[in-house]
Structures are given as C-alpha cells and as structure tokens.
C-alpha cells in the first residue's frame, strides 16, 4: 500500500488537543529535532509545521513554521518538511526565495502548505486587511501561481488582483523538480476549486469514510476538467492502545478534560472559515464541541483502537483514494514511535499480502 505518513510537528505549545489532560510532548526546537529523527527512522515520510502567530486555544508559544523546517533540515536525512504560510502575511516572491534556499539546504525535501487563513485576529493585529472567505482563496491561488512561476521560469511576469511581479527571478532554482510540492487545505467549494487548478496535494480535515469519498470524488472531477491530477491527504488524531476500550477511554478523558473556554474561543474564531461561505460548507461548518477539541476534526477520522483496527481503517481510506495520513498524537514522546513501529508495518503487510493474492489469481 503506497500510502504516505506525515505527522503534525508540535511546534506550538499545548499539543494537538485543546484539553487540560497531561501530555508527554513539547514544543521546543530540541524536542522537535529529536522527534523528527525518530519519525524518519520509524517510517514517516513527511512532517508538517503549523503556522500560528498569536496565542489561541492554548497555543501560547509558537515556533514559526518556515524557520522551523529550515532548522530541522540539517538534522534529518529523509523526512520531507512541510512549512505552512499565510498569503497576506507573506509575499510569494519572498517565500519563493526562502523555499528555494531551504530546498537546497535539505537536498530537495522542502514542501509548502498554503493556508488561506481562518483566524481573523492574526491578520488584523498586523494591520492587514481581512478578506471575505472566497477572496482569501483567490489570493492563495495567485500566491501559488507566483510561486510556481518564480521557481520554474528564468524571468517571471505576473499581473493579478493581489500580486504583481515585474520580471522576478529566483537563483538558485529549487532542487525539487519541477518545484517543491505544494499542499493546500480547506473543505469549502472555493478551496476545492482552487486545489483542482493549482495545488499538488489537497489536505482534508478529519472526516468519515463517506465524507472523504465525497470530497475526493468532487475534487478529482474538478481536477480532471483542468487536465490535472491531485493527491489527497487526510487529517487524523491517532490513538492506538492494546484494546479498543482503552483507546476510547483515552478519547473520553481528552474530551472530559477539554479546556471549555479555549474550545469555545476557537469555535468563535473559526466562524470566519467555512461556515461563513454562501454554501455553509467548509472547515468546521459541521463540527460540534467534541470535534473542536482536536482542532482539525481529527477524531472524526476514527483512527482509534488497536494497531490492527487502525491499520485496517487506513486501508479503507486508501481504497477511497487517500494518499497520505497526517497524524496528530496525544503523547508524541511515546505514541509517534509506537505508531511507526506497529501500525505502519501492518499497513505495509496488508498491501504485500494483497499483491501476493493478486499474483496467485493471475497465475
């Protein structure tokens, strides 16, 4: 099964749940350097650094994403490093130069996650204009077009509604060919249309099998209309324990100890996201209190149970077209290496067994 595995870099304080439950994880650089080395040793393919600029839902301390992946590049060898950036807070020409530099430092392991933005305060505190939902995605699409142009053309010109490039260039060009992989999230119609036109990967918030099927079918159809193919990543909060009951008991404890004030504050902030679209379809539009305790709906994906149950659930998502699982963990110190040592090999065994069975049928 050629599915890839990524993990959320815990580069912000508070871990991956908005809960007061004790967590064996940390946000500091030294911790993340060691974690990245462990992750690539146990089978992870990608690591994603999230972008936060001010305190929110318990994330009082944050390491900036681009500088974090630049710092992780020299201490890793195989792991692809994804940095999240916000159009509006970053200029695409500057990011193109920084990205090309990090790609060189990492020997072609730099990737970018273009985040259109849901947290209004992060823009307004810097005096940046807060755009309507669909306009943020139009800006992000231009942002990506500029990145690609700067990375692939010797002299790039662009005249859009948000950006102007008058003969810009980047040297050296990125090591990655034709350019570093570009990821994008968002569940709304605007996000799906944008992904179909310009992105290499489409990140989905946590969702059920049926919800994931619907997104993949729609975005794939839109991409085909553009003469393109796109890959799909799925967010999941992963709880693997010796028994299913133990895993669900941990989940119940996380929710029971939720930081109620912070969860409600997060819920208010994300009203600026998908729920504000005219279709009322998008990020967090249908999320309840428990869903918001894991701030990318990771509980919904259902990777909660024994190693065998979680591996089989991953198989089901793979058969729907999911190319990458983006995992978050409660106790990164213990849970991330355990997932790599137990679940990832089981997933690979499922595919090896299937290939053998198919070969016997053909023979």
C-alpha positions, 0 to 999 in steps of 0.5 A: 500500500503506497500510502504516505505518513506525515505527522503534525510537528508540535511546534506550538505549545499545548499539543494537538488537543485543546484539553487540560489532560497531561501530555508527554510532548513539547514544543521546543526546537530540541524536542522537535529535532529529536522527534523528527529523527525518530519519525524518519527512522520509524517510517514517516515520510513527511512532517508538517509545521503549523503556522500560528502567530498569536496565542489561541486555544492554548497555543501560547508559544509558537515556533514559526513554521518556515524557520522551523523546517529550515532548522530541522533540515540539517538534522534529518536525512529523509523526512520531507518538511512541510512549512505552512504560510499565510498569503497576506502575511507573506509575499510569494516572491519572498517565500519563493526565495526562502523555499528555494534556499531551504530546498537546497539546504535539505537536498530537495525535501522542502514542501509548502502548505498554503493556508488561506487563513481562518483566524481573523485576529492574526491578520488584523493585529498586523494591520492587514486587511481581512478578506471575505472567505472566497477572496482569501482563496483567490489570493492563495491561488495567485500566491501559488501561481507566483510561486510556481512561476518564480521557481520554474521560469528564468524571468517571471511576469505576473499581473493579478488582483493581489500580486504583481511581479515585474520580471522576478527571478529566483537563483538558485532554482529549487532542487525539487523538480519541477518545484517543491510540492505544494499542499493546500487545505480547506473543505469549502467549494472555493478551496476545492476549486482552487486545489483542482487548478493549482495545488499538488496535494489537497489536505482534508480535515478529519472526516468519515469514510463517506465524507472523504469519498465525497470530497475526493470524488468532487475534487478529482472531477474538478481536477480532471476538467483542468487536465490535472491530477491531485493527491489527497491527504487526510487529517487524523488524531491517532490513538492506538492502545492494546484494546479498543476500550482503552483507546476510547477511554483515552478519547473520553478523558481528552474530551472530559478534560477539554479546556471549555473556554479555549474550545469555545474561543476557537469555535468563535474564531473559526466562524470566519472559515467555512461556515461563513461561505454562501454554501455553509460548507467548509472547515468546521461548518459541521463540527460540534464541541467534541470535534473542536477539541482536536482542532482539525476534526481529527477524531472524526477520522476514527483512527482509534483502537488497536494497531490492527483496527487502525491499520485496517481503517487506513486501508479503507481510506486508501481504497477511497483514494487517500494518499497520505495520513497526517497524524496528530498524537496525544503523547508524541514522546511515546505514541509517534514511535509506537505508531511507526513501529506497529501500525505502519508495518501492518499497513505495509503487510496488508498491501504485500499480502494483497499483491501476493493474492493478486499474483496467485489469481493471475497465475 
